[in-house]
C-alpha cells in the first residue's frame, strides 16, 4: 500500500469513504495546526473535519458530530514517528 492518503476518509463503516486497512495503519489529523483525536471524517479539498461531540449519540447510536472548517493535514502515524 502506498503512503498517500485519500482526499476524504471516514471512520463510519456505512460510509462510502470508509477504508479499514488505512485506518488500522493509523491516520492522524492535524487541523488548523493542532492535533485532533476525535475526528470522525475529513475532507482535504473542501477543508473540513467532522468531530464527535463527547459521548452524545443520535437515536441510531451514532456519535453526534460537528463540522469544522479550516486547514486539514492528514498523515500516517507510523510514518511520522519514523521520520
C-alpha positions as a printed NumPy array, in Angstrom:
array([[  0.   ,   0.   ,   0.   ],
       [  1.276,   3.485,  -0.784],
       [  1.745,   6.241,   1.77 ],
       [ -0.634,   8.641,   0.007],
       [ -3.806,   9.332,   1.92 ],
       [ -7.199,   9.809,   0.246],
       [ -8.798,  13.233,  -0.074],
       [-11.669,  12.073,   2.114],
       [-11.805,   9.386,   4.81 ],
       [-14.439,   8.301,   7.334],
       [-14.425,   6.037,  10.395],
       [-18.077,   5.025,   9.812],
       [-18.304,   1.552,   8.173],
       [-21.554,   2.568,   6.428],
       [-19.817,   5.457,   4.617],
       [-18.508,   5.068,   1.042],
       [-15.3  ,   6.794,   2.255],
       [-14.522,   4.107,   4.858],
       [-11.165,   2.294,   4.403],
       [-10.48 ,  -0.28 ,   7.108],
       [ -6.921,  -1.114,   6.009],
       [ -5.861,   2.516,   6.121],
       [ -7.497,   3.164,   9.496],
       [ -5.733,   0.14 ,  11.012],
       [ -2.371,   1.569,   9.91 ],
       [ -3.129,   4.693,  11.954],
       [ -4.179,   8.01 ,  10.451],
       [ -3.525,  11.231,  12.346],
       [ -5.192,  14.574,  11.643],
       [ -3.674,  17.99 ,  12.152],
       [ -6.445,  20.617,  11.945],
       [ -5.505,  24.302,  11.985],
       [ -2.083,  23.281,  13.292],
       [ -3.445,  21.278,  16.26 ],
       [ -3.57 ,  17.505,  16.663],
       [ -7.169,  16.204,  16.734],
       [ -8.023,  12.784,  18.157],
       [-11.822,  12.884,  17.88 ],
       [-12.157,  13.224,  14.065],
       [-14.894,  11.036,  12.562],
       [-14.429,  12.172,   8.933],
       [-12.293,  14.629,   6.987],
       [-12.057,  16.169,   3.51 ],
       [ -8.819,  17.89 ,   2.496],
       [-10.025,  19.53 ,  -0.753],
       [-13.101,  21.099,   0.879],
       [-11.206,  21.937,   4.096],
       [-13.418,  20.429,   6.809],
       [-13.48 ,  17.795,   9.543],
       [-16.338,  16.22 ,  11.477],
       [-15.52 ,  15.833,  15.154],
       [-17.524,  13.877,  17.699],
       [-19.243,  15.863,  20.434],
       [-18.291,  13.941,  23.551],
       [-20.311,  10.833,  24.313],
       [-23.562,  12.131,  22.795],
       [-25.224,   9.799,  20.294],
       [-28.211,  10.09 ,  17.981],
       [-31.214,   7.772,  18.128],
       [-29.424,   5.198,  15.945],
       [-26.402,   5.048,  18.263],
       [-24.002,   7.013,  16.038],
       [-21.961,   9.812,  17.624],
       [-23.213,  13.364,  17.175],
       [-20.737,  15.363,  15.104],
       [-19.871,  18.977,  14.462],
       [-18.456,  20.149,  11.117],
       [-15.457,  22.494,  11.442],
       [-13.772,  24.268,   8.532],
       [-10.089,  25.053,   8.192],
       [ -6.78 ,  23.599,   7.023],
       [ -6.717,  19.778,   7.213],
       [ -3.418,  17.826,   7.182],
       [ -3.788,  14.018,   7.366],
       [ -0.728,  11.815,   7.944],
       [  0.155,   8.223,   8.741],
       [  1.104,   7.936,  12.405],
       [  3.798,   5.296,  11.871],
       [  5.427,   7.294,   9.059],
       [  5.681,  10.496,  11.132],
       [  7.245,   8.642,  14.092],
       [  9.909,   7.044,  11.847],
       [ 10.846,  10.343,  10.191]])
